[in-house]
Amino acid sequence: MFEISTHPSIADIGQERWNDLSMLDFPLMRDEFLEALESSGSVSADTGWQPLHVEIKRDGKTELLLPLYLKYHSWGEYVFDWSWAEAFERAGKQYYPKLLNAIPFTPATGARWLSVLDEEKSASLVAEILRKLCQEYKLESAHILFPKAQAADLCDAGMMQRQGCQYHWFNQGFESFDDFLATFNARKRKDVRKERRKSIEQGIEFEQLTGKDLKLEHIDRFYDFYVMTYLVRGQQPYLSKGFFHKLVERMPEQLLLVLAHRDHEYVAGALSFYDSETLYGRYWGCTEEFDSLHFETCYYQGLDFCINNKLARFDPGAQGEHKIKRGFIPTPTHSYHYIKDSRFRAAIDDFLLQEQRVVEQRITQLQNHLPFRQDN
């Protein structure tokens, strides 16, 4: 039999025990990233993300670690279940808190647990743990967002699959940005080149900073831009400056900060993470509006970085059909859900089947708007 223990913070597990179990270089599952969220106050019971991290031991040895949260709302998830919560409320049932296995505020597909077990056994164990904790804490649902696990493993373990769509770029061994553009049809290729020239014509230059070249003063300037993206919408930012400071101090080798400057003044920035295969675009902001500045800072600079560093994929974040004409391909994403009440489970399962057909049809339609030459 295995032994389940829960931890109210990732610090209780400890960096050494967490990272020792990881055989990944996926930056968003590192102890350094998750601990920075908690110790900076960005993730806590006060913000609606109460840590309840799970450790599974067998014969005294850790076999699985699962970042888990008691979630008191659905903000910061990018898999939208507000209608489910409303249906529960109308029926006189309590949807929140719910159990959530996810990377907070981060809709990037990747590992969602660490384990010495094979994929099928670990997925089955995770599903079993979530069901047990729902019973123990008297919760109605549990959710796994954007896992890299095989769909069949989680579905066979009793989870319902939900499909979404993002827009990802895939490297075909490109040697340069022009090499990538050579796969476009003539009109779309001309459009991208024109868009990239706009930054030059407006006198904007770019820096790409990572590792030892990335300093706290750079991240302080970037944070001003990041905050602006929320303030213009009348919102407060999810993440504190302390969170970003901790990233620079503890894992700068997996950060890419693109800063745009004009007349020796910084005007915009985008912060991404990367591993040996993928660039994960996450945060952006600016203090002045310039034509096409967002596309250059967030997408084209990232593509340059991927090509120069032989990265296979660029995941620039959620939403944004505007990415298609810039060479990002509609890509299915998945989440998995356990609903304890059999009546709601049947209704949601039916909804998910209908939604999946709509998403798949939309992906097929969007394929027709890709900028590539027909002979590719």
Residue pairs with C-beta under 8 A, 6 or more apart in sequence:
1 58
2 56
2 57
2 58
2 63
2 125
3 56
3 57
3 58
4 54
4 55
4 56
4 129
4 132
5 54
5 55
5 57
6 52
6 53
6 54
6 55
6 68
6 133
7 13
7 51
7 52
7 53
7 54
7 55
8 50
8 51
8 52
8 53
9 38
9 51
9 53
10 18
10 31
10 34
10 35
10 38
10 51
10 53
10 67
11 35
11 38
11 39
12 53
13 31
13 53
13 55
13 65
14 31
15 31
15 32
15 35
17 62
17 65
18 31
18 65
18 114
19 30
19 31
21 62
21 65
21 114
21 115
21 116
22 29
22 30
22 114
24 111
24 114
24 275
25 254
25 275
25 276
26 110
26 111
26 275
27 33
27 251
27 254
27 273
27 274
27 275
27 280
28 103
28 106
28 108
28 110
28 273
28 280
29 67
29 103
29 110
29 111
29 112
29 114
30 251
30 254
32 246
32 247
32 250
32 251
33 103
33 247
33 251
33 273
34 67
34 103
35 246
36 42
36 243
36 246
36 247
36 250
37 43
37 104
37 239
37 243
38 44
38 51
39 242
39 246
40 239
40 240
40 242
40 243
40 245
40 246
41 47
41 240
41 242
42 104
42 105
42 238
42 239
42 240
42 243
43 49
43 51
43 69
43 104
44 50
44 51
45 70
45 72
47 238
48 71
48 72
48 73
48 75
49 69
49 71
49 76
49 100
49 104
50 69
50 70
50 71
50 72
50 97
51 67
51 68
51 69
52 68
52 69
52 70
52 99
52 133
53 65
53 66
53 67
53 68
54 64
54 65
54 66
54 68
54 129
54 133
55 62
55 64
55 65
55 66
56 62
56 63
56 64
56 65
56 66
56 115
56 125
56 129
57 63
63 115
63 116
63 117
64 113
64 114
64 115
64 116
64 117
64 122
64 125
64 126
65 113
65 114
65 115
66 101
66 112
66 113
66 126
66 129
67 101
67 102
67 103
67 112
67 113
68 99
68 100
68 101
68 133
69 99
69 100
69 101
69 102
69 104
70 97
70 98
70 99
70 100
70 137
70 139
71 77
71 96
71 97
71 98
71 99
71 100
72 96
72 97
73 96
74 80
74 81
74 82
74 85
76 104
76 105
76 238
77 100
77 102
77 107
77 145
78 107
78 145
78 318
79 107
79 143
79 145
79 146
79 162
79 164
79 335
81 143
84 95
84 141
84 344
84 348
85 95
85 96
87 344
87 347
88 94
88 95
88 140
88 344
89 95
91 344
93 140
93 341
93 344
94 140
95 140
95 141
97 137
97 139
98 139
98 140
98 141
98 142
98 143
99 130
99 133
99 134
99 137
99 139
99 141
99 142
99 143
100 142
100 143
100 145
101 112
101 113
101 126
101 130
101 142
101 143
101 144
101 145
101 147
102 112
102 143
102 144
102 145
102 146
103 110
103 112
103 145
103 146
105 238
105 239
106 282
107 145
107 146
107 166
107 317
107 318
107 333
108 146
108 280
108 282
108 315
108 317
109 146
109 147
109 148
109 315
109 333
109 334
110 146
110 147
110 148
111 147
111 148
112 126
112 144
112 145
112 146
112 147
112 148
112 149
113 122
113 126
115 121
115 122
115 125
117 125
119 149
119 150
119 153
120 150
120 153
122 149
123 149
123 150
123 153
123 154
123 157
124 153
124 156
124 157
126 144
126 154
126 157
127 154
127 157
127 158
127 159
127 338
128 157
130 142
130 144
130 338
131 142
131 158
131 338
131 340
133 139
133 142
134 140
134 141
134 142
134 338
134 340
135 340
139 340
140 339
140 340
140 341
140 344
141 337
141 338
141 339
141 340
142 337
142 338
143 335
143 336
143 337
143 338
144 154
144 159
144 335
144 336
144 337
145 335
146 333
146 334
146 335
147 154
147 334
147 335
147 336
151 161
151 334
154 161
154 336
155 161
155 336
158 338
159 336
159 337
159 338
160 336
160 337
160 338
160 339
160 345
160 348
160 349
160 352
161 334
161 335
161 336
161 352
161 356
162 334
162 335
162 336
162 337
162 352
162 355
162 356
163 332
163 333
163 334
163 352
163 355
163 356
163 359
163 360
164 332
164 333
164 334
164 335
164 359
165 330
165 331
165 332
165 333
165 359
165 362
165 363
165 366
166 315
166 317
166 318
166 319
166 330
166 331
166 333
167 316
167 320
167 321
167 323
167 324
167 328
167 329
167 330
167 331
168 313
168 314
168 315
168 316
168 328
168 329
168 331
169 303
169 306
169 313
169 314
169 316
169 327
169 328
169 329
170 312
170 313
170 329
171 306
171 307
171 310
171 311
171 312
171 313
171 314
172 180
172 183
174 180
174 307
175 307
176 307
177 300
177 303
177 304
177 307
179 307
180 303
180 307
180 327
181 189
181 192
181 193
182 189
183 327
183 372
183 373
183 376
184 192
184 327
184 371
184 372
184 373
185 371
185 372
185 373
185 374
188 325
188 371
189 371
191 325
192 300
192 326
192 327
192 371
195 292
195 295
195 296
195 300
196 292
196 296
196 300
198 290
198 291
198 292
198 296
199 205
199 206
199 260
199 290
199 292
199 293
199 296
202 262
202 290
202 291
202 293
203 262
203 263
204 260
204 261
204 262
204 267
204 290
204 293
204 296
205 260
205 261
205 262
206 258
206 259
206 260
206 261
206 296
206 297
206 301
207 258
207 259
207 261
208 256
208 257
208 258
208 301
208 304
208 305
209 215
209 218
209 256
209 257
209 258
209 259
210 252
210 253
210 255
210 256
210 257
211 252
211 253
212 252
214 248
214 252
214 255
214 257
215 248
216 245
216 248
216 249
218 248
218 257
218 259
219 241
219 244
219 245
219 247
219 248
219 257
219 271
220 241
221 259
221 266
221 269
222 244
222 257
222 259
222 269
222 271
222 283
222 285
223 241
223 244
224 285
224 287
225 266
225 268
225 269
225 284
225 285
225 286
225 287
226 237
226 239
226 244
226 269
226 271
226 283
226 284
226 285
227 237
227 285
228 285
228 286
228 287
229 237
229 284
229 285
230 236
230 237
230 238
239 283
244 271
247 255
248 255
254 273
254 274
254 275
255 271
255 272
255 273
255 274
256 271
256 272
256 273
256 274
256 279
256 302
256 305
257 269
257 270
257 271
257 272
258 269
258 270
258 271
258 272
258 297
258 298
258 301
258 302
259 266
259 268
259 269
260 266
260 267
260 268
260 269
260 286
260 293
260 296
260 297
261 267
262 288
262 290
267 286
267 287
267 288
267 290
267 293
268 284
268 285
268 286
268 287
268 288
268 290
268 293
268 294
268 297
269 284
269 285
269 286
269 297
270 281
270 283
270 284
270 297
270 298
270 301
270 302
271 282
271 283
271 284
272 279
272 280
272 281
272 282
272 302
272 305
273 279
273 280
273 282
274 280
274 305
274 309
274 311
276 311
277 311
277 312
277 313
278 311
278 312
278 313
278 314
278 315
279 302
279 305
279 306
279 311
279 313
279 314
279 315
280 315
281 298
281 299
281 302
281 314
281 315
281 316
281 317
282 317
284 294
284 297
284 298
286 293
286 294
286 297
295 326
298 316
299 316
299 323
299 326
299 328
300 326
302 314
302 316
303 314
303 327
305 311
306 313
306 314
314 328
316 323
316 328
321 366
324 330
324 366
324 369
324 370
324 371
325 369
325 370
325 371
326 371
327 370
327 371
327 372
329 370
330 362
330 363
330 366
330 367
332 359
332 360
332 363
337 348
337 352
339 345
339 348
